[in-house]
Every structure is written in structure tokens, then in C-alpha cells.
């Protein structure tokens, strides 16, 4: 009797297992078709069936390429416009040093007496008692004069060079802001793309975990798994949903930061196109060092500071030279001692720097120290630029190799392990935890592949910022 009951129980379990498998085959998609053929395809669901709002709405603007986003930022960013106006305003002051001083015009009007005659003073008896000066009448008249000041030859020329240096420094400061803005915009685009991919992979993981939960429930109904496996499947699904909240928040922050750099409204639904598969960098480290020394704007600004201090030192030397003035005047008031005459004068006045040992020597010594300081600063910045280019070049090469390893080796092996774990779980060859680990490892491999792609482009953007100019790679 006991043997018959055991046979009936085993028969019922066999029919239950058979019906469960049949239900899985008829009611669920085939798992072999659910696994993506390439890292960029979506598994388990058809395009357009997944939620999350990644579909393109009819009223949405088309996605921007990274280069388009950079161009918009360089045109609309308020900070870059401010530095541009500062440069243009400084440029307007270049030729002011060549302008001569304003002439000094004088006009005077007056009259009086000359006071060069004498009257004999007598007493009541008519006897002379003294002499009194008597002024002769002087007719009213006017006098005009002009004074034109001139610098010693060469001072105005070097003043013009100083203004040119200031304009050049302002221009290089503007270029520094452009390089920094380009780098910030590109990094924000890459961060937005990484957040979007994280959200997509999370939704894909949730789809996988929901299917695993359904299979586990079906296997529990026929007694082939324990209730703990169902609980673990639900915990893994809840954790994936919690991670989705973090990914959505990161994507929102990246979008707002990108809109701020582009000069858009914070609420604009800005989107970025996907990146192309990278290629190895075709430049050598020595080539990029040379480009950096020629194009790096902050280094060019330091070089312009050296020239500025050199020209200011020359101006300090010219401070020992005298300036001069040309004067001219005409009018009755200028003819002292001559009544009724119109006279004119022409002359030259020399302003000799008598107190140069007290004042000018100290200015010259101070300017020499400033020139030395600027030259040492330029040499230090040159060494820093070369070191930064070397380090970032190594990071680009390393990031490219990591991407190739993740895309060509680790991801295909993780996908194969996932397929084997799924097949083994369906055929009772491995347990639930092995399948969950395989699913999460495959998802992590997909994320690592895309993260290494973003890391490559981030390192490339930083390298371009170190060089001071975009590299012609044709990447976007």
C-alpha cells in the first residue's frame, strides 16, 4: 500500500513538472531569443514595449551630438560671453598709448599801467622835495597761448606694446574659458549618456528578474525549488527597483547640469546621441606635447606675461629720458613793458627727471624682479603642461584597452555564462543563486563595457583640454 502511494505521488509530481514546463514554453518567450546578440541590443522585450519614457515623443527636439552641444555652449553660455566682451573691451585700448597728450589752450584778458615814469614832488614853496614813480597808462588787451606735451621718442611705442600684451592676455584668458567650457560640456554629455545607459540596463535587469521570479514560482508549485528561492528573487527585484531610483536621480542631475552649460532652461528635455565605437589614438606623446606648447592658452598667457614685463622694464628704462613741451603765445598781455604792441613767443620746455635716483631706479629694480618672476612662472607652467599631457595620454591609451577587453572578451564570456546558467537552471543542473549571480554578472559586464567607453571619451576630452585644442579624430 505504501509503495502504491509513493508511485501515485511520483506520478503526480511528474505530471506537475511536465505541465509547468509546458506552461513556460507556451506562455513565456524563449530565453534563447531573449539574450541579446550584441551588447547594444535589448533583451526579453521588443523595442517600444519597455517603459521608462525613453521613447522619442513627437514634440521632442532631436538629440544633439556632443559636438553640437559644445557649439551651442560656446555660443550661448553667459560666462564665455562675459570673457569675450572683456577681451574686446581691452582690445579697444590698444592704440590709446600712441595718442599724444591733449594740448593746453590759455586765453587771458586784462590791463593796467607800466609804472616806469617818475614825477618830481615840490613843497609849498615850489622847492623839489623828492621823486615819485608814476605809472603810464597801459591799454587793455588779451593774450592766448598753447602748450603741447610730447613723450620722449619710444615711450609711446612701448606703451602701445604694453597695451597689446594686455589684450593678448585677455584673449588667452577668453580661450582658457572656451577650453574649460568645452571640456565641461563634453563631460556633462558623457555623464548624461552613462546615466541613461544605467537606467536602461536597470530596466533590462528588472525584466530578467521578473521572468526569473515567474519561473521560480512555477518550479515552486511543482516542488522543485524551495520557498527561499522565491524570497531571494523578490529581494533581488526590489533591490533593482531601488537602484532605478538612484539612476533616475543621477540622470536628472546630469540633464540639469548640461542645460546650465548650454544656456537652456533647466527643465528642457535635452538628449544626446549615442557615441561611436572608439578607435586608437593616432598621435604620439611627443606630438601632443608639441601641440600643447603651441596651443595651450594658459601657457600662451604666461608667455604674454613675460613679454608684458619685458616691455614694462623697457618703459622703466625710458623713464630716465626727459619729456618735452612745445609752447607758443601771442597777444598784448605778453608784451611786458611795451604798450600797445602785439608780441608772440615760441619755445621748448624740457622736463628733466632730476629725482630719478630716488624714484626711477627703484621702479627699474622692481620691474626687473617682476620679469624674473614671470619667466620662472612660465618655465614652471611649461613643465606642468608637458607632465599633464603625458599622464592624460597614458589614461587615454589605458581606457581604450580596457574598453576593448570589456567589449571583446569579458562581455561575451559573461553572456555565455548567463546562457549556460539559464539552461542549467531550467534542466535542474544548478540552483537559483547560481542563476542570479550569472544574471547580475552579465548585467555588470554590460555596464562595465559602457562605463569603459565613457571613461575613454572622458580621458580623451581631458587630453584635448590639456593640449588646448580639439584633436581631429572624427569621433562624433
Secondary structure, 3 states (H helix, E strand, C coil): CHHHHHHHHHHHHHHHHHHHHHHHHHHCCCHHHHCCCCCCCCCCCCCCCCCCCCCCCCCCCCCECHHHHHHHHHHHCHHHHHHHHHHHHHHCCHHHHHCCCCCEEEEEEEEEECCCEEEEEECCCCCEEEEEEECCEEEEEEEEEEEEEECCCCHHHHHHHHHHHHHHHHHHHHHHHHHHHHHHHHHHHHHHHHHHHHHHHHHHHHHHHHHHHHHHHHHHHCCCCCHHHHHHHHHHHHHHHHHHHHHHHHHHHHHHHHHHHHCCCCCCCCCECCCCCCCCCCCCHHHHHHHHHHHCHHHHHHHHHHHHHHHHHHHHHHCCCCEEEEEEEEEHHHCCCCCCCCEEEEEEEEECCCCCCCCHHHHHHHHHHHHHHHHHHHHHHHHHHHHHHHHHHHHHHHHHHHHHHHHHHHHHHHHHHHHHHHHHHHCCCCCHHHHHHHHHHHHHHHHHHHHHHHHHHHHHHHHHHHHCCCCCCCCC
